[in-house]
Amino acid sequence: MWPALQAGGDRINRGRGRDSRDRNRQQTLRVNRGIRIPQIRLIGADGEQVGVIETTRALEMAQEAELDLVEVAPNARPPVCRIMDYGKYRYEQSKKAKRNRQPAGQLKEIKLTVRISDHDYQFKMRHAEKFLGQRHKVRIAVEFRGREMAHRELGRELLQRVEEDLQDAGAVETPMKDEGRNVVLIMAPKSSKN
Protein backbone atom coordinates (compact mmCIF):
# COMPACT_ATOMS: atom_id res chain seq x y z
CA MET A 1 0.00 0.00 0.00
CA TRP A 2 1.15 3.56 -0.67
CA PRO A 3 2.74 5.28 2.35
CA ALA A 4 0.57 8.35 1.86
CA LEU A 5 -2.58 6.21 1.98
CA GLN A 6 -1.41 4.31 5.05
CA ALA A 7 -0.85 7.56 6.91
CA GLY A 8 -4.38 8.69 6.01
CA GLY A 9 -3.18 11.22 3.43
CA ASP A 10 -5.01 12.25 0.29
CA ARG A 11 -5.25 9.84 -2.60
CA ILE A 12 -2.85 10.58 -5.44
CA ASN A 13 -4.61 11.40 -8.73
CA ARG A 14 -2.69 9.78 -11.59
CA GLY A 15 -4.89 11.16 -14.41
CA ARG A 16 -7.20 8.12 -14.40
CA GLY A 17 -10.55 7.55 -12.85
CA ARG A 18 -13.50 9.87 -12.48
CA ASP A 19 -11.68 13.18 -13.21
CA SER A 20 -10.59 12.15 -16.70
CA ARG A 21 -14.06 10.68 -17.45
CA ASP A 22 -15.62 14.01 -16.47
CA ARG A 23 -13.35 15.84 -18.92
CA ASN A 24 -14.34 13.50 -21.77
CA ARG A 25 -18.03 13.85 -20.93
CA GLN A 26 -17.81 17.65 -21.16
CA GLN A 27 -16.41 17.46 -24.69
CA THR A 28 -19.23 15.31 -26.10
CA LEU A 29 -22.79 16.48 -26.51
CA ARG A 30 -25.73 14.42 -25.28
CA VAL A 31 -28.00 13.28 -28.09
CA ASN A 32 -31.55 11.90 -28.29
CA ARG A 33 -32.12 9.32 -25.49
CA GLY A 34 -28.90 10.46 -23.76
CA ILE A 35 -30.82 13.56 -22.60
CA ARG A 36 -32.44 12.37 -19.36
CA ILE A 37 -33.67 15.63 -17.84
CA PRO A 38 -37.51 15.93 -17.79
CA GLN A 39 -37.85 19.43 -19.32
CA ILE A 40 -35.71 21.30 -21.85
CA ARG A 41 -35.73 24.59 -23.73
CA LEU A 42 -36.11 23.65 -27.41
CA ILE A 43 -34.85 25.35 -30.55
CA GLY A 44 -36.50 24.03 -33.69
CA ALA A 45 -34.81 22.76 -36.86
CA ASP A 46 -35.26 26.15 -38.56
CA GLY A 47 -33.77 28.03 -35.57
CA GLU A 48 -36.97 29.38 -33.99
CA GLN A 49 -37.56 29.16 -30.23
CA VAL A 50 -40.19 26.53 -29.40
CA GLY A 51 -40.00 27.09 -25.63
CA VAL A 52 -39.75 24.91 -22.54
CA ILE A 53 -41.31 21.50 -23.23
CA GLU A 54 -41.11 17.89 -22.05
CA THR A 55 -38.08 15.94 -23.31
CA THR A 56 -40.26 13.10 -24.60
CA ARG A 57 -42.31 15.55 -26.72
CA ALA A 58 -39.08 17.10 -28.08
CA LEU A 59 -37.79 13.62 -29.02
CA GLU A 60 -41.05 12.92 -30.88
CA MET A 61 -40.71 16.22 -32.78
CA ALA A 62 -37.12 15.35 -33.74
CA GLN A 63 -38.16 11.88 -34.96
CA GLU A 64 -40.99 13.37 -37.03
CA ALA A 65 -38.46 15.68 -38.71
CA GLU A 66 -36.05 12.71 -39.09
CA LEU A 67 -33.38 14.67 -37.20
CA ASP A 68 -31.63 14.42 -33.83
CA LEU A 69 -32.26 16.18 -30.53
CA VAL A 70 -28.88 17.61 -29.41
CA GLU A 71 -28.11 19.27 -26.08
CA VAL A 72 -26.19 22.44 -26.97
CA ALA A 73 -26.10 24.24 -23.60
CA PRO A 74 -26.11 21.64 -20.81
CA ASN A 75 -25.30 24.13 -18.02
CA ALA A 76 -28.35 26.33 -18.65
CA ARG A 77 -31.48 25.78 -16.54
CA PRO A 78 -33.40 24.21 -18.20
CA PRO A 79 -30.79 22.82 -20.66
CA VAL A 80 -31.04 24.13 -24.21
CA CYS A 81 -31.52 21.51 -26.92
CA ARG A 82 -31.75 21.87 -30.66
CA ILE A 83 -33.26 19.74 -33.40
CA MET A 84 -30.53 19.20 -36.00
CA ASP A 85 -28.70 16.60 -38.09
CA TYR A 86 -26.04 15.52 -35.58
CA GLY A 87 -23.86 13.69 -38.13
CA LYS A 88 -23.71 16.79 -40.34
CA TYR A 89 -22.97 18.97 -37.31
CA ARG A 90 -20.05 16.74 -36.23
CA TYR A 91 -18.69 16.71 -39.80
CA GLU A 92 -18.76 20.53 -39.98
CA GLN A 93 -17.08 20.80 -36.56
CA SER A 94 -14.27 18.45 -37.65
CA LYS A 95 -13.79 20.45 -40.86
CA LYS A 96 -13.61 23.67 -38.86
CA ALA A 97 -11.09 22.14 -36.43
CA LYS A 98 -8.98 20.86 -39.33
CA ARG A 99 -9.00 24.30 -40.97
CA ASN A 100 -7.83 25.90 -37.71
CA ARG A 101 -5.05 23.31 -37.39
CA GLN A 102 -3.52 23.97 -40.81
CA PRO A 103 0.08 25.04 -40.37
CA ALA A 104 1.23 28.38 -41.66
CA GLY A 105 3.46 28.29 -44.73
CA GLN A 106 7.04 27.24 -44.23
CA LEU A 107 10.10 29.25 -45.15
CA LYS A 108 11.83 27.64 -48.13
CA GLU A 109 15.34 28.68 -49.14
CA ILE A 110 16.90 28.96 -52.58
CA LYS A 111 20.63 29.61 -52.85
CA LEU A 112 22.16 31.29 -55.87
CA THR A 113 25.70 32.30 -56.78
CA VAL A 114 26.77 35.34 -58.74
CA ARG A 115 28.02 33.24 -61.65
CA ILE A 116 24.86 31.13 -62.07
CA SER A 117 24.12 29.82 -65.58
CA ASP A 118 20.89 30.83 -67.29
CA HIS A 119 19.42 27.30 -67.20
CA ASP A 120 20.17 26.89 -63.48
CA TYR A 121 18.61 30.28 -62.81
CA GLN A 122 15.40 29.32 -64.68
CA PHE A 123 15.27 25.98 -62.83
CA LYS A 124 15.50 27.69 -59.44
CA MET A 125 12.92 30.32 -60.41
CA ARG A 126 10.44 27.54 -61.31
CA HIS A 127 10.99 26.06 -57.85
CA ALA A 128 10.46 29.47 -56.23
CA GLU A 129 7.20 29.94 -58.18
CA LYS A 130 6.06 26.47 -57.07
CA PHE A 131 6.81 27.26 -53.41
CA LEU A 132 4.97 30.57 -53.60
CA GLY A 133 2.04 28.80 -55.29
CA GLN A 134 1.92 26.40 -52.32
CA ARG A 135 1.63 29.41 -49.97
CA HIS A 136 5.22 29.13 -48.61
CA LYS A 137 7.58 32.04 -48.08
CA VAL A 138 10.81 31.90 -50.08
CA ARG A 139 14.20 33.13 -48.86
CA ILE A 140 16.50 33.76 -51.81
CA ALA A 141 20.18 34.07 -50.89
CA VAL A 142 23.02 35.02 -53.21
CA GLU A 143 26.23 33.56 -51.79
CA PHE A 144 29.61 35.18 -52.44
CA ARG A 145 32.80 33.13 -52.52
CA GLY A 146 36.33 34.44 -52.32
CA ARG A 147 36.96 37.46 -54.54
CA GLU A 148 33.27 37.72 -55.41
CA MET A 149 32.94 39.57 -52.10
CA ALA A 150 34.50 42.62 -53.79
CA HIS A 151 31.62 42.72 -56.32
CA ARG A 152 28.51 42.56 -54.14
CA GLU A 153 26.65 44.79 -56.59
CA LEU A 154 26.46 41.81 -58.99
CA GLY A 155 24.49 39.90 -56.32
CA ARG A 156 22.16 42.84 -55.83
CA GLU A 157 21.54 43.00 -59.59
CA LEU A 158 20.76 39.27 -59.60
CA LEU A 159 18.24 39.71 -56.76
CA GLN A 160 16.65 42.63 -58.67
CA ARG A 161 16.17 40.23 -61.59
CA VAL A 162 14.68 37.60 -59.24
CA GLU A 163 12.30 40.20 -57.81
CA GLU A 164 11.10 41.16 -61.31
CA ASP A 165 10.72 37.53 -62.45
CA LEU A 166 8.68 36.54 -59.38
CA GLN A 167 6.47 39.63 -59.09
CA ASP A 168 3.46 37.70 -60.50
CA ALA A 169 3.78 34.86 -57.97
CA GLY A 170 4.73 36.79 -54.83
CA ALA A 171 5.57 40.08 -53.19
CA VAL A 172 8.71 41.20 -51.39
CA GLU A 173 8.30 40.76 -47.66
CA THR A 174 11.83 41.71 -46.57
CA PRO A 175 13.90 43.84 -48.94
CA MET A 176 17.48 42.95 -49.84
CA LYS A 177 19.90 42.97 -46.93
CA ASP A 178 23.46 41.83 -46.32
CA GLU A 179 23.98 38.85 -44.04
CA GLY A 180 27.67 38.11 -43.85
CA ARG A 181 28.70 36.35 -47.09
CA ASN A 182 25.15 36.52 -48.47
CA VAL A 183 22.68 39.05 -49.77
CA VAL A 184 19.17 37.91 -48.88
CA LEU A 185 15.65 38.67 -50.12
CA ILE A 186 12.47 37.16 -48.64
CA MET A 187 9.32 36.86 -50.76
CA ALA A 188 5.84 35.95 -49.56
CA PRO A 189 2.94 34.62 -51.63
CA LYS A 190 0.48 37.18 -52.88
CA SER A 191 -2.70 37.32 -50.83
CA SER A 192 -5.64 35.39 -52.28
CA LYS A 193 -7.74 38.57 -52.29
CA ASN A 194 -5.76 40.01 -55.21
C-alpha positions in Angstrom: 0.0 0.0 0.0 1.2 3.6 -0.7 2.7 5.3 2.3 0.6 8.3 1.9 -2.6 6.2 2.0 -1.4 4.3 5.1 -0.8 7.6 6.9 -4.4 8.7 6.0 -3.2 11.2 3.4 -5.0 12.2 0.3 -5.3 9.8 -2.6 -2.9 10.6 -5.4 -4.6 11.4 -8.7 -2.7 9.8 -11.6 -4.9 11.2 -14.4 -7.2 8.1 -14.4 -10.5 7.6 -12.9 -13.5 9.9 -12.5 -11.7 13.2 -13.2 -10.6 12.2 -16.7 -14.1 10.7 -17.4 -15.6 14.0 -16.5 -13.3 15.8 -18.9 -14.3 13.5 -21.8 -18.0 13.9 -20.9 -17.8 17.6 -21.2 -16.4 17.5 -24.7 -19.2 15.3 -26.1 -22.8 16.5 -26.5 -25.7 14.4 -25.3 -28.0 13.3 -28.1 -31.6 11.9 -28.3 -32.1 9.3 -25.5 -28.9 10.5 -23.8 -30.8 13.6 -22.6 -32.4 12.4 -19.4 -33.7 15.6 -17.8 -37.5 15.9 -17.8 -37.9 19.4 -19.3 -35.7 21.3 -21.9 -35.7 24.6 -23.7 -36.1 23.7 -27.4 -34.9 25.4 -30.5 -36.5 24.0 -33.7 -34.8 22.8 -36.9 -35.3 26.2 -38.6 -33.8 28.0 -35.6 -37.0 29.4 -34.0 -37.6 29.2 -30.2 -40.2 26.5 -29.4 -40.0 27.1 -25.6 -39.7 24.9 -22.5 -41.3 21.5 -23.2 -41.1 17.9 -22.1 -38.1 15.9 -23.3 -40.3 13.1 -24.6 -42.3 15.6 -26.7 -39.1 17.1 -28.1 -37.8 13.6 -29.0 -41.1 12.9 -30.9 -40.7 16.2 -32.8 -37.1 15.4 -33.7 -38.2 11.9 -35.0 -41.0 13.4 -37.0 -38.5 15.7 -38.7 -36.1 12.7 -39.1 -33.4 14.7 -37.2 -31.6 14.4 -33.8 -32.3 16.2 -30.5 -28.9 17.6 -29.4 -28.1 19.3 -26.1 -26.2 22.4 -27.0 -26.1 24.2 -23.6 -26.1 21.6 -20.8 -25.3 24.1 -18.0 -28.3 26.3 -18.7 -31.5 25.8 -16.5 -33.4 24.2 -18.2 -30.8 22.8 -20.7 -31.0 24.1 -24.2 -31.5 21.5 -26.9 -31.8 21.9 -30.7 -33.3 19.7 -33.4 -30.5 19.2 -36.0 -28.7 16.6 -38.1 -26.0 15.5 -35.6 -23.9 13.7 -38.1 -23.7 16.8 -40.3 -23.0 19.0 -37.3 -20.1 16.7 -36.2 -18.7 16.7 -39.8 -18.8 20.5 -40.0 -17.1 20.8 -36.6 -14.3 18.4 -37.6 -13.8 20.5 -40.9 -13.6 23.7 -38.9 -11.1 22.1 -36.4 -9.0 20.9 -39.3 -9.0 24.3 -41.0 -7.8 25.9 -37.7 -5.0 23.3 -37.4 -3.5 24.0 -40.8 0.1 25.0 -40.4 1.2 28.4 -41.7 3.5 28.3 -44.7 7.0 27.2 -44.2 10.1 29.2 -45.2 11.8 27.6 -48.1 15.3 28.7 -49.1 16.9 29.0 -52.6 20.6 29.6 -52.8 22.2 31.3 -55.9 25.7 32.3 -56.8 26.8 35.3 -58.7 28.0 33.2 -61.7 24.9 31.1 -62.1 24.1 29.8 -65.6 20.9 30.8 -67.3 19.4 27.3 -67.2 20.2 26.9 -63.5 18.6 30.3 -62.8 15.4 29.3 -64.7 15.3 26.0 -62.8 15.5 27.7 -59.4 12.9 30.3 -60.4 10.4 27.5 -61.3 11.0 26.1 -57.9 10.5 29.5 -56.2 7.2 29.9 -58.2 6.1 26.5 -57.1 6.8 27.3 -53.4 5.0 30.6 -53.6 2.0 28.8 -55.3 1.9 26.4 -52.3 1.6 29.4 -50.0 5.2 29.1 -48.6 7.6 32.0 -48.1 10.8 31.9 -50.1 14.2 33.1 -48.9 16.5 33.8 -51.8 20.2 34.1 -50.9 23.0 35.0 -53.2 26.2 33.6 -51.8 29.6 35.2 -52.4 32.8 33.1 -52.5 36.3 34.4 -52.3 37.0 37.5 -54.5 33.3 37.7 -55.4 32.9 39.6 -52.1 34.5 42.6 -53.8 31.6 42.7 -56.3 28.5 42.6 -54.1 26.7 44.8 -56.6 26.5 41.8 -59.0 24.5 39.9 -56.3 22.2 42.8 -55.8 21.5 43.0 -59.6 20.8 39.3 -59.6 18.2 39.7 -56.8 16.7 42.6 -58.7 16.2 40.2 -61.6 14.7 37.6 -59.2 12.3 40.2 -57.8 11.1 41.2 -61.3 10.7 37.5 -62.4 8.7 36.5 -59.4 6.5 39.6 -59.1 3.5 37.7 -60.5 3.8 34.9 -58.0 4.7 36.8 -54.8 5.6 40.1 -53.2 8.7 41.2 -51.4 8.3 40.8 -47.7 11.8 41.7 -46.6 13.9 43.8 -48.9 17.5 43.0 -49.8 19.9 43.0 -46.9 23.5 41.8 -46.3 24.0 38.8 -44.0 27.7 38.1 -43.9 28.7 36.3 -47.1 25.1 36.5 -48.5 22.7 39.1 -49.8 19.2 37.9 -48.9 15.7 38.7 -50.1 12.5 37.2 -48.6 9.3 36.9 -50.8 5.8 36.0 -49.6 2.9 34.6 -51.6 0.5 37.2 -52.9 -2.7 37.3 -50.8 -5.6 35.4 -52.3 -7.7 38.6 -52.3 -5.8 40.0 -55.2 
